[in-house]
Amino acid sequence: AQSVTQPDIHITVSEGASLELRCNYSYGATPYLFWYVQSPGQGLQLLLKYFSGDTLVQGIKGFEAEFKRSQSSFNLRKPSVHWSDAAEYFCAVEGYSTLTFGKGTMLLVSP
Amino acid sequence: NAGVTQTPKFQVLKTGQSMTLQCAQDMNHNSMYWYRQDPGMGLRLIYYSASEGTTDKGEVPNGYNVSRLNKREFSLRLESAAPSQTSVYFCASSEAGGEDGYTFGSGTRLTVV
């Protein structure tokens, strides 16, 4: 079965600073990978996805992620964080007809 | 608006009561899913339906049953609610294969006392 690890439970970033959220996955074949964002009390919104081709993928709200097969990683990045980016972020891998999530990283943005 | 609709949004049950969470999607997706979200645990799959007429267990199926009523609707039933089932429940749908990602409903917050 597939699995996802998000090593950081919480991350605090100053507004305007760059951001990188880590994600490692385990899956036997070429994975479909996703990042979702969840604001408090809300559902999940898809930020971006990777399933083939260019290993650097662009998403909504200025986010990007890089797929590195050799490291089994799919890290999320943003060059300059805005206060509205404060939320919980989930990495997920699709395999065997289901989507498996990591436990999430809570992003706090300081003034 | 197109998407996944869940009802109810909030529910309080007493231990031992039963209830059904409803989910409907209008995107003509083949696959539907039920997840539960607990603090620090991420989202865990309860049951899924890869296509109309089929259902399969996910990671945490105990205490739940599901029905794929038709292509649009996928319900989750708690026959005898327990405090351990206090959680936020999300329904989702996707095209077969899932490469476009899953679309999630806004969730049902269930408290069992």
Interface residues (C-beta under 8 A of the other chain):
Chain A: I9 Y32 F34 Y36 Q42 G43 L44 L46 K49 F51 F90 E94 S97 T98 L99 T100 F101 G102 K103 G104
Chain B: S31 Y33 Y35 G40 M41 G42 L43 R44 L45 Y48 A50 D56 G58 F90 A92 S94 G98 E99 D100 G101 Y102 T103 F104 G105 S106 G107
